Amino acid sequence: MGHRAWVLWGDGTYAWVRLARACTAAVRPVTLLSRFRLDARLDAFPDSPAPHRRGPTPCQGQRCQARGQRLAEAHRRGKEVEGRWYGGPTKRVR
C-alpha cells in the first residue's frame, strides 16, 4: 500500500521554522499550509555554517521577495485560460 501525502493546516501561530523543517525532512510527503500577511517578511532557510566557524549559528537566510510583489508579478505574467469549473459551466481564469 502506498504512502498518502499529509496536509497540515495551521493558524499563523504554527508558522515556525522548526515545524517547516520537520515537514521538509519527513519521510512521507507533508504539505504545511498557514496564513500569512501579504507584507510578512519571509526569509529562506539559512545555509549550513562553515566548519569551525565561531559565533552563533544563523537563524535565517537571505530575504525572499515580498508576497505582495510576487502576487503582482504573477498577475502580470499569468495568462487567461478557459476551462470547465468542476465539470460544470465554463469559466475564464488567470
C-alpha positions in Angstrom: 0.0 0.0 0.0 1.4 3.4 -1.0 2.1 6.3 1.3 -0.5 9.0 1.4 0.5 12.7 1.4 -0.2 14.6 4.7 -1.6 18.1 4.6 -1.2 20.1 7.8 -3.4 23.2 8.2 -2.4 25.6 10.9 -3.0 29.1 12.2 -0.2 31.7 11.8 1.0 30.6 15.2 2.3 27.3 13.7 4.4 29.0 11.0 7.6 28.2 12.8 10.9 27.3 11.2 11.3 24.1 13.2 7.9 22.8 12.0 8.6 23.8 8.4 12.0 22.0 8.6 10.3 18.9 10.1 7.8 18.9 7.2 10.6 19.1 4.5 12.7 16.4 6.2 9.7 14.0 6.7 9.8 10.6 5.0 6.3 11.0 3.9 5.3 13.9 1.7 4.0 16.7 4.0 2.4 20.0 3.0 2.2 22.8 5.6 -0.5 25.4 5.0 -0.6 28.5 7.0 -2.0 32.0 6.8 0.5 34.9 6.2 0.1 38.6 5.8 0.9 39.9 2.4 3.5 42.2 3.9 5.1 39.5 6.1 8.9 39.3 5.9 9.9 35.9 4.7 13.5 34.6 4.8 15.0 31.5 3.1 16.4 28.7 5.3 20.0 29.6 6.4 22.9 28.0 4.7 24.8 25.4 6.8 27.6 27.1 8.6 31.2 26.6 7.6 33.0 24.1 9.8 35.0 25.5 12.7 33.2 28.8 12.4 33.0 30.8 15.6 29.9 32.6 16.9 26.2 31.8 16.8 24.6 29.8 14.0 22.5 31.8 11.6 18.7 31.7 12.2 17.6 33.0 8.9 18.9 33.0 5.3 18.5 35.6 2.5 15.4 37.7 2.4 12.7 36.4 0.0 10.6 38.6 -2.3 7.5 40.0 -0.6 4.3 38.1 -1.2 2.6 41.2 -2.5 5.3 41.7 -5.1 5.1 38.0 -6.1 1.3 38.3 -6.5 1.6 41.4 -8.7 4.3 39.6 -10.8 2.0 36.6 -11.2 -0.8 38.8 -12.4 1.5 40.4 -14.9 2.9 37.1 -16.3 -0.2 35.0 -16.0 -2.5 34.3 -18.9 -6.2 33.7 -19.0 -7.4 30.2 -19.9 -10.9 28.9 -20.3 -11.8 25.7 -18.5 -14.7 23.8 -17.1 -15.4 24.6 -13.5 -15.6 21.2 -11.7 -17.3 19.7 -14.7 -19.9 22.4 -14.8 -20.0 25.7 -16.6 -17.0 27.1 -18.5 -15.1 30.0 -16.8 -12.1 32.1 -17.7 -9.4 32.1 -15.0 -5.9 33.6 -14.8 
